[in-house]
Amino acid sequence: MTRTAPGRHAGRRSVLKLLAGAAATAAAGRTGARILAPAPHVGVVGAGILGASIAWHLAEAGARVTVFDKAGPAAGATRNSFAWINAFVDDAHYRDLRLASLLGWHTLDRRLGVGITWDGYLNWATDPAGTEVVRANAAQLAGSPYPTQSLTAAEVCRLSPQLRPGQVTAALYSAIDGHLDPVHATQCLLTGARRLGATVRYPCAIRSIELRGGRLAGVRTDQGHVALDLLVVATGVDTPALLAPCGYALELRHAPGILAHSKPVAPLTRIIHDGPGTLSFKQMADGRLVGTDSPDPPDLPVHAQIRTETTDFPDLAIREMHGRRILGKIAAVMPETQGAELEWLSLGFRPMPLDERPIVGAVPGTHGLYLAVTHSGITLAPILGRYMTAEVLDETRAAALAPYRPDRLFPAQPG
């Protein structure tokens, strides 16, 4: 029997049907947190995708919300994210949390006009080592209701007609995956929060969190004191420095990454491509190509400082060299991108917990202080926004977040 390769828009047509049976479908719809009277004043530190989602969900639940950011919306890790929405992890509990968040993104997309591209993810290999990687990736969703589909070389070419994949030794397609413009998505969430009465303050840096007897009193900003009833810290790589004066030592793994962004080219693909040699790329709705060829900077002298510190490249020439190399690799497998011009190369620093799992929930030993830090902020933004709102406003501890609470890192109160 001959198999039929998935159509170009198969993922977009079927994803809601596929996700409808997810174990945590509660991600869809409203937060469920009760509206308190009088409405508590909740601060959210960080205007990236995660902080923006938390702010929107809080405002929708009736809280009085103020968002603080030292630079501006999506100015940190969010702006520099590949922004792939997916459930590829090897832990079943964490996978289900991510699946629930995919459904949450469909809800937010309908309500806020995020403009997510839901055309799936293609992963292929051209050698034995790559074949093992593809098989391992497929295994991550094998136990879920949404397994990947194995493709032949011919099916790969039908799915992505502009692709010249080489000798395909293994390939998979995941219909439920999507991608978005992370800056636009953040702006959509913050605009929605403002319409619900939230205030977004930037540039406004937090100098300190004010605790009195372990109870939150407010924050000291570079513009003065702001009294708050509750506070959620969602500041990515800046989180350890903000928590340290409160007596909490949070360690994150230093995780720099680069992405080449081209100037717009003609529409060629809507699929996320993950190919040989750690090459990953996609095309945004505006025509720009976004891609990378390495999860970490190579261990070379020119990268020595970046590999240990949150700093920039030493000069523009290195940026351009990396960008041209990545676009060249994309052109090698998708020839119609040949000649695409580099617009910019982003260097981002991912907020990576040491166990690569989210850290979300109440900070132990305090009342009114909450933490949300994860390197999967794009994928998890809807579900964490919903669950954190319930915890902050209703003190309802979501069972789904049990493995990810700060208690595992801060078992005792600060001295």
C-alpha angles and dihedrals in degrees: 000000000000117000122223118227115234113267124249092261099031093113094051093048097047107031097092091050090048094049097043091091098049114138092237101043087145085093087084122082129010128348098254090220112136118247108245125214119247092029111242119239106240123188123206116196110206130042097211123117094282096046090045092053092048090049093050094048091047093049091047089053090055103262123141101242133197119184118201126196130169093216114010145277115330091352096138134038092341094063090049097047126117084221099214113163108212148135100223105139131120096230114086095210093050091044091056091050089054092047089054089051091053088060089047089056090056089055094048091045091056095045101040105025096240092164100224118185107227102186100119140238130288121200120181140169136204102193140038095265091051091047090060090051092051091049091048090051091050090051091060091069098030094098094048130083088253109059120175121255119241113228135200121224090261091051091050090056093047091050093048107023095181092054122102098193100174121222102349113213096172137357140176136191125206111197097193099062125105142175136210146183100268096203093050092046091052091049090050091054094046092046089051091049091051091052087056091053103269121145121221115200122194144194084026118132123201110232096183145346111240116222123175113193089340093306121116114250100170142277135288110225132183084260097050141274122330118193114221137177095206137010135200117196111209101156102131114211091005092063098092093054091049094049098042097079088053090059100259121124108202117181121200127185113251102244117173120178139176134217129189114220117195130202112261118289131181115293109274110153144004095193127098108240124207111181143166121313096026091293112156127172145156138179119240123224089256091058099257118138116224121191151145137196102199135040091212136024113269114256096256130136092248089059097043096107095042090052091059107025140043096250141124132257112280093241145002093252092067091050092051092046092055092045095050091047093053094046088048091056091050090051090052090064098028105037095185088072090062109128095024107153123231111244097179143332116227122211111197135177113219120216095236119179111214092249091042091238127118121269106212137152142047117343105240117246093027137088117219099009120113135178133211119176128150139143089226095064094137096054096037101041097101099045095042090047090054098044095042090052091054091049096046098044102028102023087233108155107213111225089216090066096051096105093048105051124126088242089083088062101031105037094161135044115263116268 
